[in-house]
């Protein structure tokens, strides 16, 4: 158990859980406040609120101009807590996120200046614009809720949530998030384009200004802590636990690779090792098991049913009693009286 988990458990133990009706009213109030800014995206708002209450992190991925950053800012403003925003750029350094130690000449010692990551809700805009070195500065904070600078460890405030956005198109000058960092996010969502009615409503609501300016917090940080404690107190039956484990286990088992087969007769195609081994025995031999039955050199036992290949239905193969074609060495003389050329040794 890491330090952030212990700190979160202590904060949860101090905060009393809410009754179910009060929890539902507060959570619906948060979603209603966000929906005054984000029109027609109920599912995205629900997932973002769920991630916040589950103490996870959210990655919003979509094309520009659909409200990714607006969703993050509206959710942060609906809660009365500390909020910071980081604009990721190629020249951003890890110290610009975590903080830096500065020497105090008056006191003759180094003082740590916290970075923007020291907040309850951290909004990371265009996270894939920064270099992998800068992106990795969030790994420790997202997983353990702490920051290590110059050999010292500093705890982050509780609750702590990162809401990051990225643009999946125009990947020039961007750095894709590594798998280790994508695993830190509890959910990855896409906003999508609004329909015609919601887009018209968005235009009307912005005639006098941005609705984000009129958004006021609906829950305090203490109330949010009690809501998180309520989520932690939810009972999960063993059947649900086994079901979740089964889903996770199924994603770790990959399907076996298909065996390459002949598209006409269905026989397995030889592997490179088989090719090297049979090359010494002349692939032109009538006894080669790797030749398709359509060739003139061998004719294995035909299948009992017609063979399907791709788009067309092939005719039934000749009966097994039909004699196989003879090798060139066994062919009769030509009609012109010349002898048949012997087969190569």
C-alpha positions in Angstrom: 0.0 0.0 0.0 1.5 3.3 -1.0 1.5 6.6 0.9 -1.3 8.1 -1.2 -3.6 5.1 -0.5 -2.9 5.4 3.2 -3.5 9.1 3.2 -6.8 8.6 1.2 -7.9 5.9 3.7 -7.2 8.2 6.6 -9.2 11.0 5.0 -12.0 8.6 4.2 -12.0 7.2 7.7 -12.4 10.8 9.1 -15.1 11.7 6.6 -18.5 10.1 7.3 -20.4 8.6 4.4 -23.6 10.2 3.3 -27.1 8.6 3.2 -28.0 7.4 -0.2 -30.6 10.1 -0.9 -28.2 12.9 -0.1 -25.5 11.2 -2.2 -27.8 11.0 -5.2 -28.9 14.6 -4.8 -25.3 15.9 -4.6 -24.1 13.8 -7.5 -27.0 14.9 -9.7 -26.4 18.5 -8.7 -22.8 18.2 -9.9 -23.9 16.7 -13.2 -26.6 19.3 -13.7 -24.1 22.1 -13.1 -21.7 20.6 -15.7 -24.6 20.2 -18.2 -25.2 23.9 -18.1 -21.9 24.3 -19.9 -21.8 21.0 -21.9 -24.9 20.5 -24.0 -26.1 17.1 -25.0 -23.3 15.0 -23.6 -25.0 13.3 -20.7 -22.9 10.1 -21.0 -19.6 11.9 -21.0 -20.7 14.0 -18.0 -21.7 10.9 -16.1 -18.4 9.1 -16.7 -16.4 12.2 -15.7 -18.4 12.5 -12.4 -18.0 8.8 -11.8 -14.2 9.0 -12.2 -14.1 11.9 -9.9 -16.0 10.1 -7.1 -14.0 6.9 -7.7 -10.7 8.8 -7.2 -9.5 8.0 -10.7 -8.2 9.9 -13.6 -9.9 10.7 -16.9 -8.5 11.0 -20.5 -10.7 12.9 -23.0 -9.7 12.2 -26.5 -11.3 13.8 -29.5 -11.0 16.3 -32.4 -10.5 20.0 -31.6 -13.5 22.2 -30.8 -15.9 19.6 -29.3 -15.5 20.7 -25.6 -12.8 18.5 -24.1 -11.2 21.3 -22.1 -14.6 22.8 -21.3 -15.8 19.6 -19.8 -12.7 19.4 -17.5 -13.0 23.1 -16.5 -16.8 22.8 -15.8 -16.3 19.7 -13.6 -13.5 21.4 -11.7 -15.6 24.5 -11.2 -18.6 22.6 -10.0 -16.6 21.5 -6.9 -15.2 24.1 -4.5 -11.6 22.8 -4.5 -8.2 23.7 -5.7 -7.8 23.6 -9.5 -4.8 24.0 -11.7 -4.4 23.9 -15.4 -1.3 22.8 -17.3 -0.9 23.6 -21.0 1.4 20.9 -22.4 3.9 22.2 -25.0 7.0 20.6 -26.5 9.3 22.8 -24.4 7.6 22.0 -21.1 9.9 20.5 -18.5 9.1 18.0 -15.7 10.1 20.7 -13.1 7.3 22.9 -14.6 4.8 20.3 -13.4 6.1 18.9 -10.2 7.9 22.0 -8.8 11.5 23.0 -8.2 13.9 23.6 -5.3 15.2 27.2 -5.2 18.0 28.4 -3.0 17.0 31.0 -0.4 20.0 33.3 0.1 18.6 34.9 3.2 18.0 31.6 5.1 20.9 29.8 3.3 18.9 26.8 2.3 16.8 25.3 -0.5 13.1 25.9 -0.5 10.7 23.8 -2.5 8.3 25.7 -4.8 5.3 23.4 -5.5 4.2 23.1 -9.2 0.7 23.1 -10.6 0.3 19.3 -9.9 -0.4 20.2 -6.2 -4.1 20.7 -6.6 -7.3 18.6 -6.1 -8.1 18.7 -9.8 -5.4 19.0 -12.4 -6.4 19.8 -16.0 -3.8 18.7 -18.5 -4.6 20.2 -21.9 -3.1 18.5 -25.0 -1.0 16.1 -22.9 0.4 14.5 -26.0 2.1 17.8 -27.0 4.8 17.3 -24.4 7.8 15.1 -24.6 7.8 11.6 -23.0 10.1 12.9 -20.3 7.6 15.5 -19.3 4.7 13.1 -19.5 6.4 10.7 -17.1 6.4 13.4 -14.5 2.8 12.6 -13.9 3.3 8.8 -13.4 4.2 9.0 -9.7 1.6 11.6 -8.9 -1.2 9.7 -10.6 -0.4 6.3 -9.1 1.0 7.1 -5.7 -0.3 10.6 -5.0 3.1 12.0 -4.3 6.0 13.9 -5.9 9.7 13.2 -5.4 12.0 16.1 -6.0 15.7 16.2 -4.9 15.4 13.2 -2.7 12.4 14.6 -0.8 8.8 13.2 -1.1 5.8 15.6 -1.0 2.3 14.4 -0.6 -0.4 15.7 -2.9 -3.8 16.9 -1.6 -6.7 14.5 -1.2 -8.7 13.9 -3.3 -6.5 14.2 -6.4 -7.7 13.8 -9.9 -6.1 14.4 -13.3 -8.3 15.2 -16.3 -6.2 15.2 -19.4 -7.1 15.9 -23.0 -5.5 15.1 -26.3 -6.0 15.4 -30.0 -5.9 12.1 -31.9 -5.5 13.8 -35.3 -2.6 15.8 -36.7 0.0 13.8 -34.9 2.9 15.8 -36.2 4.9 17.2 -33.4 3.2 15.1 -30.8 4.2 12.1 -28.6 1.8 9.3 -28.1 1.2 8.4 -24.5 3.1 5.2 -23.4 1.1 2.2 -22.3 2.3 2.6 -18.7 0.8 6.1 -18.6 -2.5 5.2 -20.3 -2.9 2.5 -17.7 -3.1 5.2 -15.0 -6.3 6.6 -16.4 -9.5 5.0 -15.1 -11.5 5.9 -18.3 -10.9 7.2 -21.7 -13.8 8.9 -23.4 -14.6 10.7 -26.6 -17.0 13.7 -26.8 -18.2 13.4 -30.3 -20.1 16.1 -32.3 -23.4 17.4 -30.9 -26.6 17.0 -32.8 -28.4 19.9 -34.5 -30.7 20.7 -31.6 -28.0 20.8 -29.0 -25.7 22.8 -31.2 -28.4 25.4 -31.7 -29.0 25.5 -28.0 -25.2 26.0 -27.5 -25.3 29.0 -29.8 -28.2 30.6 -27.9 -26.6 30.0 -24.5 -23.5 31.8 -25.5 -25.1 34.9 -26.9 -24.5 36.9 -23.7 -21.2 35.3 -22.7 -19.7 32.0 -21.7 -21.9 29.9 -19.4 -18.7 28.8 -17.6 -18.4 32.2 -16.1 -21.8 31.9 -14.4 -21.1 28.4 -13.0 -20.8 28.3 -9.2 -19.7 25.4 -7.0 -22.5 23.1 -5.9 -20.5 21.0 -3.4 -17.6 21.8 -1.1 -14.4 19.9 -0.7 -15.6 18.5 2.6 -18.9 17.4 1.0 -16.9 15.8 -1.9 -14.8 13.9 0.7 -18.0 12.5 2.2 -19.3 11.5 -1.3 -16.1 9.6 -1.9 -16.4 7.9 1.4 -19.9 6.8 0.4 -18.6 5.3 -2.8 -15.9 3.4 -0.9 -18.5 2.0 1.5 -20.6 0.4 -1.4 -20.8 -3.4 -0.9 -19.6 -5.5 -3.8 -20.8 -9.1 -3.8 -18.4 -12.0 -4.6 -20.3 -12.7 -7.8 -19.6 -9.2 -9.1 -15.9 -9.5 -8.1 -15.5 -12.8 -9.9 -17.3 -11.4 -13.0 -14.9 -8.4 -13.0 -11.9 -10.8 -12.7 -13.2 -13.0 -15.5 -13.5 -9.9 -17.8 -10.0 -8.8 -17.0 -8.6 -12.4 -17.4 -10.3 -12.7 -20.8 -8.5 -9.7 -22.1 -5.1 -11.2 -21.2 -5.7 -14.4 -23.3 -4.9 -13.9 -26.9 -6.5 -16.0 -29.6 -4.1 -18.5 -31.3 -2.6 -17.5 -34.5 -4.5 -19.0 -37.5 -2.7 -21.9 -39.3 -1.8 -20.9 -42.9 -3.6 -23.3 -45.3 -3.9 -23.7 -49.0 -6.8 -21.6 -50.3 -8.0 -24.5 -52.6 -7.5 -27.8 -50.9 -7.3 -26.6 -47.2 -4.0 -28.3 -46.4 -1.6 -26.7 -44.1 1.0 -24.7 -45.8 4.6 -25.6 -45.0 6.6 -23.6 -42.6 10.0 -22.2 -43.5 11.6 -25.1 -41.7 9.6 -27.6 -43.7 10.6 -25.8 -46.9 14.2 -26.1 -46.1 13.9 -29.8 -45.1 12.0 -30.8 -48.2 14.1 -28.9 -50.7 16.6 -31.8 -50.6 13.9 -34.2 -51.8 12.9 -32.2 -54.8 9.6 -30.5 -54.5 8.7 -31.8 -57.9 8.4 -35.3 -56.5 5.0 -37.0 -56.8 5.2 -38.0 -53.1 5.6 -34.4 -51.7 2.9 -33.8 -49.1 3.1 -30.1 -49.5 1.9 -29.8 -53.1 -1.7 -28.7 -53.7 -3.9 -31.2 -55.4 -4.5 -28.8 -58.3 -0.8 -29.2 -59.4 0.2 -31.8 -61.9 2.7 -33.4 -59.6 0.7 -34.9 -56.8 -3.0 -35.6 -55.9 -3.6 -36.3 -52.3 -6.9 -37.8 -50.9 -9.7 -35.4 -51.8 -12.0 -34.1 -49.1 -15.5 -35.6 -48.9 -17.2 -32.3 -49.2 -16.7 -29.4 -51.6 -14.1 -26.9 -50.4 -15.1 -23.3 -50.0 -12.4 -20.7 -50.8 -13.0 -17.1 -50.3 -15.9 -15.8 -52.4 -16.6 -18.6 -54.8 -17.8 -22.2 -54.4 -15.3 -24.6 -56.0 -16.4 -27.8 -57.7 -16.1 -31.2 -56.1 -12.7 -32.7 -56.4 -12.2 -35.9 -58.6 -12.9 -39.2 -56.9 -10.1 -40.9 -55.1 -10.2 -43.9 -57.4 -9.1 -41.8 -60.4 -5.4 -42.5 -61.1 -2.9 -39.8 -60.2 -1.0 -38.2 -63.1 2.2 -39.9 -63.9 5.6 -38.4 -63.6 7.3 -37.2 -66.8 9.5 -40.3 -66.6 6.5 -42.5 -66.8 4.7 -40.7 -69.6 4.5 -42.5 -73.0 6.3 -41.5 -76.1 5.2 -38.5 -77.9 3.0 -38.8 -81.0 5.9 -37.5 -83.2 8.0 -40.5 -82.3 10.4 -38.7 -80.1 11.2 -40.2 -76.7 10.0 -38.4 -73.6 12.7 -36.5 -71.8 13.6 -38.3 -68.5 12.7 -36.6 -65.2 15.5 -34.7 -63.5 17.4 -36.8 -61.0 
